[in-house]
Amino acid sequence: MRGEPILEVKGLQVEIPVEGAVLRPVRGVDLSVSRGETVAVVGESGCGKSLTALAIMGLLPRAARYTCERITLKGEALTNASPRRWRQLRGDRIAMIFQDPMTALDPCYRIGDQMREILQQHRRISSQAARERSLELLRKVGIPSPEERLSQFPHQLSGGLRQRVMIAMALLCEPELIIADEPTTALDVTIQAQILRLLREIQRDTGIGLILITHDLGVVAGMADRIVVMYGGEVVEVGACDDVLSRPLHPYTEGLMRSIPVPGQTKRGDLLGFIPGIVPRQVGERTRCGFIDRCPYAVESCATGPVPLSAVGNGREVRCAIPAEKRDPQAWNRLAEAS
């Protein structure tokens, strides 16, 4: 049973003016996260995952603008929050772990100075107390010799240590929600496992809500409570992690699952599944299903108008006009052969 939501997002849209047109990379996204819950937002590059996160954080590029029916954080409406209010919230009640810590950390300042600045921005705290809190968090995230790290610059740390510093900085003010935007993409497999284990332990100890943005379904299987699948700027499927991974309802989710090797079944030399084509250009209004050009089940009715996100029971939602029981199981094979 899910608890009271920490974050609720309803009808989020992002628009970016381009020459002679308007780019719409996020189209009517709904999202919610409860205390202690991990929600994974998945999809290939260009599906709108990171822009959704940046819109929630109030960090969109200057040229971009967003509209939203509702964004609330623990009941506080943020849809029309002022820049000053956003500065108060970011790093305090809501924090973000970015994909590349080398660009997220300031190369001109020592780690200790950057952590102290965050604390003194949001708390009445002395420099000595800020140092002690920083050391406490660096130890918590498993950084060796934390006293030495405080005096170092970001470039003096390895990729794994920089990512741990980012996690420590996100936790400094004990936020209610953390958004982790592909936090392990640039790390090797061993360090990736350590970072994911660290995030799970922190969530278990603190009860924070976590939005995990990733394209790695292996990471999702070990971390998420619910999955939100995005394609072409839209949410195309929502459900409990085990349900979505064991029985995907949207053709796009099916395609993602087919591209993953299955231990004990996929043999050396076997061809992996794939989804032909590319993500559609996100310009203008959508007058048909966004996945129609890549879908093995597409029929004429898929082109007659945009498809709504519909509840199908057991907490699941899907944006598809073709019921799963009416799909041809050989359709993916035929599409692959034709490609």
N, C-alpha and C positions, 0 to 999 in steps of 0.2 A: 504494500500500500504506500503510494507516494504521499509525502508530507506537503505542507504549505509551500508553494513556490517561492524561491528567492528572487528569481528573475522571470518575468513574463514579457514576451515580445509578440505583438500581433500586427500582421499586415505590413512588415518592413519592406520598403522599396528604396533602392539606391539608383540615382540617375547621374550620368556624367555627360555633359554636352561635348559633342565632337563635331568636326566640320560637317555641317549640313544635316546633322541628325542628333539623336539622343541615345546614348548607350545605357541600357538597363540591365546591369549585371546581377542585381538582386530584385526579385519580383514577388512581393507578397509573402515573405517568410514569417511563419509562426514558430515560436520556440519557447520552451519553459524549462527551468531547472529547479529542483527542490534541494533542501539541505541534505548533504551527504550523498547526493546523486551525481553520477558521471554520465553526461550526455555526449555521445560521439557524433560529430558532424562529418560525414564522409562524402567523397566524390572526387572525380579527377580534377586536374588543374583547370581553372577557368570556369568552375561551376558556381562561384560566388561565396565560398566558405569564408575566406579571409576577409572579404569586404563586409560580410555579415558581422563578423567579430569586431571589425574596426568601427562599424556603425553603432554597435551596442556600446562600445567604449567611448564614442564621441571623438574618434580619431581619423575620420575620413579625410582623404586629400582635399585641399582647398576647393578644387574644381567640382568635387562631388557634392551632391545634396541628397538628403534622405527625407522620406515621409513615412509616417507610421501611425497606425490607429492607436497603439499603446506600447510604451516601454515602461515597466515598473520594476523597481528594485526594493524588495521588502515593502511593497505597497506605495512607495514614493514614485510619483509620475515623473519620468525623465524626458518625455517627448519634446518639451519646450524648455529644457533645463538651460540655464545660462552658462557661458564659458567658465565663469567663476565657480558655479556649482559643480561642473564637470571636474575642474581641477581639485575640488575638495573630495570628490568621490574616488577618482582614479588613484590607485596606490593605497587607498584607505579601505573602502568597502568593496571595491571591485578592482582586480589586478589582472595583468596579462603577462604571459610568458611568450616571448616572440620566437619565431623560427630560427633566426640568426642572432645569437647574443653578441657577436662581434660588431654588428651594426646597431644593436639596441643599446649597448653600453657605450658611454662616452669615452673615446680613446684618450682624451686629454686629462681625465681625472682618475685618481686612485680609487680602487674598489671601496675603501672605507669612506672616502669623501662622498661617493655617490649614495651609499647606504645611509650615511648620516643625514644627507640632504632630504631623502624621502621621509625619514622619521621626524625631522624638525619641521618639515612642511605640514605634517598632519598631527603632530603631538607636541605639547610643551615638555621638552626634554633637554637635558644638558648634553654637551658633547660627550662627556664621559659615559653617561647613561646610554646614549646612542651607540657608542663604541661597544659597550657590554651587550646590548641587544643584538648588534651586528655579529659579534663573536658567537653569541648563542645560536643564531640562525645558521651561520656558516658551519658550526659543529653539527647542527641538526640535519643539514643536508649532506653530511659526510665529507666535508672538505678538510684535508689534513693541514696542519700548521695554520690555523685560521688567523693568528696574529700576523704572520708573515703576509698572508693574502691581502689583508686590509691595506697594506702599504704598496701593493703592486698595481700596475696598470693592466687593463684587459688583455693587451697583446702578450703579456708575460704568462698568461694562463693557457692551458690546453682547452680544446673545444668542450670536453666534458666538464672541466672545472668552470668554464664560463657559463655553461648551461645551469650548473648547480648554483652559481652566484645569482643568476636570473631568478631561479626558484626561491632562493633565500630572500631576494629583494621583494618578490611578490608576496611573501609571507610576513614581512616586517610589521605591518600594521594589523595583522590578523583579519584579512578580508573575509567577507561572506561568500564571495564568488571569485574563481580564477578561470580565465580563458587561456588555454594552452594551444597556441597555433603551431601545429606540427613541431613539437618541442624536441623530437629526436631525429629529425630528417637528416641532419648533417653529421650524425654520430655513428661510430661503428657499432656492430651488433652487441658487443659486450657492454659498452657504455650505455647504449639504448636500453638494455634490460635493467641496468642499475637505475637509470633516471625514471623509468616507468614504475619500478618497485618503490622508489622513493616517493613518487606522487601518490601511489596507493596508500603507503604508510602514513603520509601527512594527512590525506583525506580521512583515513580511519581515525587518526588521533584528534583531528580538529572539526570534522563534520562539515567542511566547506563544500559548496557546490562546485562542480568542475565541468567546463565545456572543453572537450578534447577535439580539436580540428585535425584531421588526418586523412590520408588516402590509403593507409596501411590497414587492411582488415584484420591482419594478425594482431596488431596492437589493439584494435577495437575488441577482439574476442577476449582478451585478457584484462580489459580495463572497464568497459562500458556497461551501464545498466540499461540505457536506451540508445537507439541509433536513429539519427535523422539523416536520410540520404538526400543529397542535393544534386540536381542536374540542370544545367542551363539557367541558373539563378533561381530555380524553384525547388521547394521541398517535394520530392516525388514519393517518399515512403517514410513512415515513422512506426516504430514498434520496439518492444523489448529486445535486447541484444540477441538472446538465444533464438527467439522467434524469427527475427529477420535473417540471421545467418543460416538457420536450418531450413527456413521456408520463405525465401524472398518472394514478394508479391509483384513488384514492379519489374518489367523487363530489363531496365537499366541495372537494378540490383542483381538480377540474375546474371547479367553479363559480367559484372564485377566479380561475382562468386565463381563463375566459370574460368576466370583468368588466374585463379589461385591454384597452385599445385596441391593435391591432397595426399598427405602422408599415407603410404601403404597402397595407394591406388595409382598415382601418377608415376610412370616409369621413366627412366632415363631415355631421352630421345623423343618422348611423347610431345605432341604439339599442345600448347596451352590454348585455352579459349581466348577470344578477343572480341572487342566491339568495333566493327568497321566504322570508318568515318571519323569525324571530329565534332567537338562541342559546337552547337550552332552560334552564329554571330548574334550578339545580344543587343541588336538595334531595333527600335520601334516596338509597336504592340505585337503581341503573340496571338495569332488567329487560328492556331491549330496545336496539336500536341507537340511539345518541344523535342520529343525523342523520335518522332515519326520517321525521320530519314535514316535512323540507325536501328530501328526496331524490327525484329524478325516476324512479329505478329501483326504488324500494321495493316489496317483495313481502311476502306474509304471513309468510314465515319470518324476516324482519327483526325481527318483533315477538315472537319466541318466546324471546329471551334475549339477554344481552349478547354482543357480537361480539368475539372475541379479536384481538389484533394478530398477524398471521401473516407469516412469511418467504415471499417469492415469488421468491427468487433474485436474484443480482447485487447483494447487499447491500441489497435493498429489502424493506420491510415495509408491510403495509396492513391496516386494520381494516375489512373489508367482506366480506359473505357472497356478493356477486354478482360473478363473474369479469368482467373488463373485456370479454372477447370475447363475452359474452352480453348486453351492454347495448344498448339501442335507441338509435342515434345521434340520433334525432329527439325523444327524451324531454325534453331541456331546452327545446326550442322549444314543445312542448305544455304544459309546466309554466309557461313564461312567458306563453303565451296565456291559460291558465286563471287567471293572477294578474292 
